[in-house]
């Protein structure tokens, strides 16, 4: 059936095409004009119309005769178009995810390059200040005027950093650089009142002899982290742990937990100070008490705020059976 239809369309096109050409030629010779066009252009238009007529007849015959053609034209094509539109919509979130992933990859590449540069600097041995290192701490009390006191704080911080970076240059001044927007933000927060701690941290690694140090100021609430007598962390010892080696490991683990706990509360202290006589006290206690359960407690020996040292002692207690 399909071959018969194809042969018929070829014959039909072959018959109508010469007819259109003859018709166009006769109209051209007859000097016939449509819409005041030149006869030559009129003949061209007639030829174009004839070609369109051939195509229309061909498509019409295909629609009438071929069920497969009708299926593809009126069912398959709209279905495919709808599927394509849905696929495009589904692709939009994937494209966004791809862009985000590419952005993360670029960021990680920048961080990797920065890390490589840092490693090179460390290998040269010239780094005197590490990125993120706290350079200066100032306490801002509730009755302080940060806008008024800021130049004094800056000069003290600048003087301290100069001694580290360029100790031999006595004439250098104002080597600290920070964004004015950071200062404005800090002054706005401090103006609300309350007790604060101003931290000035290095924004980059600094080499000895650098002329400028880029810093990032940060304002933290100066709050009470632990009170005197607070039990910060504790651990129960089993009978198998009642030896100095196991207890030493338990104490180190407790001190790590203590550091993590106080930092989670906002403390800026990275080390815990201990009362030096607790080891002897624990040893003497174990010699006098055997075959019972014990409890280790890390107890604060003072009130400590955000940047104040955390001083603790470790007590060992009996647990009632």
C-alpha positions as CSV (number, residue, x, y, z in Angstrom):
1,X,0.0,0.0,0.0
2,X,2.8,2.4,1.0
3,X,4.7,1.8,-2.3
4,X,1.5,2.4,-4.4
5,X,0.9,5.6,-2.5
6,X,4.5,6.8,-3.1
7,X,4.4,6.0,-6.8
8,X,1.0,7.8,-7.1
9,X,2.4,10.9,-5.4
10,X,5.5,10.9,-7.7
11,X,3.2,10.7,-10.8
12,X,0.9,13.3,-9.4
13,X,3.7,15.7,-8.8
14,X,5.1,15.0,-12.2
15,X,1.8,15.8,-13.9
16,X,1.0,18.9,-11.9
17,X,4.5,20.5,-12.0
18,X,4.6,20.8,-15.9
19,X,1.0,22.1,-15.7
20,X,2.1,24.8,-13.3
21,X,5.1,25.7,-15.4
22,X,3.0,25.9,-18.6
23,X,0.4,28.0,-16.8
24,X,3.1,30.4,-15.5
25,X,4.6,30.7,-19.0
26,X,1.2,31.4,-20.7
27,X,0.4,34.0,-18.0
28,X,3.8,35.6,-18.6
29,X,3.3,35.8,-22.4
30,X,-0.3,37.0,-22.0
31,X,1.0,39.9,-19.9
32,X,-1.6,39.0,-17.3
33,X,-1.3,41.0,-14.0
34,X,-2.6,40.3,-10.5
35,X,-2.8,43.2,-7.9
36,X,-1.0,45.4,-10.4
37,X,2.1,43.3,-10.3
38,X,4.4,42.9,-13.3
39,X,3.5,39.9,-15.5
40,X,6.8,38.2,-14.7
41,X,6.2,38.4,-10.9
42,X,2.6,37.3,-11.5
43,X,3.8,34.2,-13.3
44,X,6.2,33.5,-10.5
45,X,3.4,33.7,-7.9
46,X,1.2,31.4,-10.0
47,X,4.1,28.9,-10.1
48,X,4.5,29.1,-6.3
49,X,0.8,28.6,-5.8
50,X,0.9,25.5,-8.0
51,X,3.8,24.0,-6.0
52,X,1.8,24.6,-2.8
53,X,-1.2,23.0,-4.3
54,X,0.9,19.9,-5.1
55,X,2.1,19.7,-1.5
56,X,-1.4,20.2,-0.2
57,X,-2.8,17.4,-2.4
58,X,0.1,15.1,-1.4
59,X,-0.5,15.7,2.4
60,X,-4.2,15.4,2.0
61,X,-3.9,12.1,0.2
62,X,-1.5,10.8,2.8
63,X,-4.0,11.7,5.5
64,X,-6.9,10.0,3.7
65,X,-5.1,6.9,2.6
66,X,-2.5,6.2,5.3
67,X,-3.7,5.4,8.9
68,X,-0.1,5.2,10.0
69,X,0.5,8.8,8.8
70,X,-2.6,10.1,10.6
71,X,-1.4,8.3,13.8
72,X,2.0,10.0,13.6
73,X,0.7,13.4,12.6
74,X,-2.2,13.8,15.1
75,X,-1.2,11.5,18.0
76,X,2.5,10.8,18.1
77,X,3.8,14.3,17.3
78,X,1.7,16.1,20.0
79,X,2.6,13.4,22.5
80,X,6.3,13.8,21.7
81,X,6.0,17.5,22.0
82,X,4.4,17.2,25.4
83,X,7.0,14.7,26.5
84,X,9.7,17.1,25.3
85,X,8.2,20.0,27.2
86,X,8.0,17.9,30.4
87,X,11.6,16.8,30.0
88,X,12.7,20.4,29.6
89,X,10.9,21.3,32.9
90,X,12.4,18.3,34.7
91,X,15.8,19.4,33.4
92,X,15.7,22.9,35.0
93,X,16.3,21.6,38.6
94,X,19.1,19.4,37.3
95,X,20.7,22.4,35.6
96,X,20.5,24.4,38.8
97,X,22.1,21.5,40.7
98,X,24.8,21.3,38.1
99,X,25.5,25.0,38.4
100,X,25.6,24.7,42.2
101,X,27.9,21.7,42.0
102,X,30.2,23.6,39.5
103,X,30.3,26.5,41.9
104,X,31.3,24.2,44.8
105,X,34.0,22.6,42.7
106,X,35.3,26.1,41.8
107,X,35.3,27.1,45.5
108,X,37.1,23.9,46.5
109,X,39.7,24.5,43.8
110,X,40.3,28.0,45.1
111,X,40.6,26.5,48.7
112,X,43.0,23.9,47.4
113,X,45.1,26.5,45.6
114,X,45.1,28.6,48.8
115,X,46.2,25.6,50.8
116,X,49.0,24.9,48.4
117,X,50.2,28.5,48.7
118,X,50.0,28.2,52.5
119,X,52.0,25.0,52.4
120,X,54.7,26.8,50.3
121,X,54.8,29.7,52.7
122,X,55.1,27.3,55.7
123,X,57.9,25.5,54.0
124,X,59.8,28.7,53.5
125,X,59.5,29.2,57.3
126,X,58.5,32.9,57.0
127,X,55.0,32.7,58.3
128,X,54.7,34.6,61.6
129,X,50.9,34.9,61.7
130,X,48.4,32.2,60.5
131,X,45.1,32.9,58.9
132,X,42.3,33.0,61.6
133,X,44.8,33.6,64.4
134,X,43.5,35.9,67.1
135,X,45.8,38.9,67.2
136,X,44.2,41.1,69.8
137,X,41.4,41.0,72.4
138,X,39.6,44.0,73.8
139,X,36.8,44.0,76.4
140,X,33.9,46.4,75.6
141,X,31.8,47.1,78.7
142,X,28.2,48.2,78.8
143,X,29.2,51.8,79.6
144,X,31.9,52.0,76.9
145,X,31.6,54.1,73.8
146,X,33.1,51.9,71.0
147,X,33.1,54.6,68.4
148,X,35.1,56.8,70.8
149,X,37.4,54.0,72.1
150,X,38.0,52.3,68.8
151,X,41.1,54.4,67.7
152,X,42.8,53.5,71.0
153,X,42.0,49.8,70.5
154,X,43.3,50.0,66.9
155,X,46.6,51.6,67.9
156,X,47.3,49.0,70.6
157,X,46.5,46.1,68.2
158,X,48.6,47.7,65.5
159,X,51.5,48.1,67.9
160,X,51.3,44.5,69.0
161,X,51.2,43.2,65.4
162,X,54.1,45.4,64.3
163,X,56.3,43.8,66.9
164,X,55.6,40.4,65.3
165,X,55.7,41.2,61.6
166,X,58.3,44.1,61.4
167,X,60.1,44.3,64.7
168,X,63.0,46.2,63.3
169,X,61.0,49.0,61.7
170,X,60.3,51.5,64.4
171,X,58.8,54.1,62.1
172,X,56.0,51.9,60.6
173,X,52.4,52.6,61.7
174,X,48.9,51.6,60.7
175,X,49.7,48.2,59.1
176,X,46.4,46.7,60.1
177,X,43.8,46.9,57.3
178,X,40.1,46.0,57.6
179,X,36.9,46.8,55.8
180,X,35.0,49.9,57.0
181,X,31.8,48.0,56.7
182,X,33.0,45.5,59.4
183,X,33.7,48.4,61.8
184,X,30.3,50.0,61.2
185,X,28.6,46.7,61.8
186,X,30.4,46.1,65.1
187,X,29.8,49.7,66.3
188,X,26.1,49.2,65.5
189,X,25.9,46.0,67.6
190,X,27.9,47.5,70.5
191,X,25.6,50.5,70.6
192,X,22.7,48.3,71.8
193,X,24.5,48.0,75.2
194,X,25.8,44.9,77.1
195,X,29.2,43.5,77.6
196,X,31.2,42.4,74.6
197,X,34.6,41.0,73.5
198,X,36.2,42.4,70.4
199,X,38.4,39.9,68.6
200,X,40.8,41.0,65.9
201,X,41.8,38.0,63.8
202,X,44.2,37.7,60.8
203,X,42.3,37.3,57.5
204,X,45.4,35.7,55.8
205,X,48.8,34.1,56.5
206,X,51.3,36.9,57.2
207,X,55.0,36.6,56.3
208,X,57.7,38.3,58.3
209,X,58.4,41.7,56.8
210,X,54.9,42.2,55.2
211,X,53.9,45.8,55.1
212,X,50.2,45.2,55.7
213,X,48.1,42.8,57.7
214,X,44.5,42.2,56.6
215,X,42.3,41.5,59.7
216,X,38.7,40.6,60.4
217,X,37.2,42.0,63.6
218,X,34.5,40.1,65.4
219,X,32.2,41.0,68.3
220,X,31.2,38.3,70.8
221,X,29.0,38.5,73.9
222,X,31.1,38.5,77.0
223,X,29.0,36.0,78.9
224,X,29.6,33.6,81.8
225,X,30.7,30.2,80.5
226,X,31.2,28.3,83.8
227,X,30.7,29.1,87.5
228,X,33.0,28.2,90.3
229,X,32.1,24.7,91.5
230,X,30.3,23.7,88.3
231,X,30.8,20.0,87.3
232,X,31.6,20.4,83.6
233,X,32.1,16.7,82.7
234,X,32.2,13.4,84.5
235,X,32.9,9.7,83.9
236,X,32.3,6.5,85.8
237,X,35.1,4.0,86.3
238,X,34.6,0.3,86.3
239,X,36.6,-2.0,88.5
240,X,38.8,-3.0,85.5
241,X,39.7,0.7,85.1
242,X,41.1,1.1,88.6
243,X,44.8,1.5,87.6
244,X,46.8,4.6,86.9
245,X,47.2,4.0,83.2
246,X,43.4,3.6,82.6
247,X,42.7,6.6,84.8
248,X,45.2,8.7,82.9
249,X,43.5,7.9,79.7
250,X,40.1,8.7,81.2
251,X,41.4,12.0,82.4
252,X,42.7,13.0,79.0
253,X,39.4,12.0,77.4
254,X,37.5,14.1,80.0
255,X,39.7,17.1,79.4
256,X,39.0,16.9,75.6
257,X,35.3,16.6,76.3
258,X,35.6,19.6,78.7
259,X,37.3,21.7,76.0
260,X,34.7,20.8,73.4
261,X,31.8,21.6,75.9
262,X,33.1,25.0,76.9
263,X,33.8,25.9,73.3
264,X,30.2,24.9,72.3
265,X,29.0,27.4,75.0
266,X,31.0,30.2,73.3
267,X,34.4,30.1,75.1
268,X,37.3,31.3,73.0
269,X,39.8,29.4,75.1
270,X,41.4,26.4,73.4
271,X,43.3,24.9,76.4
272,X,42.1,23.9,79.9
273,X,44.3,24.7,82.9
274,X,44.4,22.1,85.6
275,X,45.2,22.1,89.3
276,X,48.5,20.2,89.4
277,X,48.0,18.2,92.6
278,X,45.0,16.2,91.5
279,X,47.1,13.2,90.3
280,X,48.6,12.7,93.7
281,X,45.1,13.0,95.3
282,X,43.7,10.4,93.0
283,X,46.6,8.0,93.6
284,X,46.3,8.3,97.4
285,X,42.5,7.8,97.2
286,X,42.9,4.6,95.2
287,X,45.3,3.1,97.7
288,X,42.8,3.6,100.5
289,X,39.7,2.4,98.6
290,X,39.5,-0.8,96.6
291,X,36.9,-2.9,94.8
292,X,34.3,-0.2,94.6
293,X,33.0,2.0,91.7
294,X,34.4,5.5,91.3
295,X,33.5,8.6,89.4
296,X,35.8,11.3,88.0
297,X,34.5,14.8,87.8
298,X,36.0,17.9,86.1
299,X,35.1,20.8,88.4
300,X,35.6,24.5,87.6
301,X,37.7,26.4,90.2
302,X,36.6,29.9,89.1
303,X,34.0,31.9,87.3
304,X,35.1,32.1,83.6
305,X,33.7,34.3,80.9
306,X,34.1,34.2,77.1
307,X,37.9,34.8,76.8
308,X,38.9,34.0,80.4
309,X,41.0,30.9,81.2
310,X,39.1,27.8,82.3
311,X,40.8,26.4,85.4
312,X,39.6,23.0,86.7
313,X,40.5,20.3,89.1
314,X,39.6,16.6,88.8
315,X,38.0,14.9,91.7
316,X,37.5,11.2,92.3
317,X,34.4,10.1,94.2
318,X,32.9,6.9,95.5
319,X,29.7,5.6,94.0
320,X,27.3,4.1,96.5
321,X,26.6,0.4,95.8
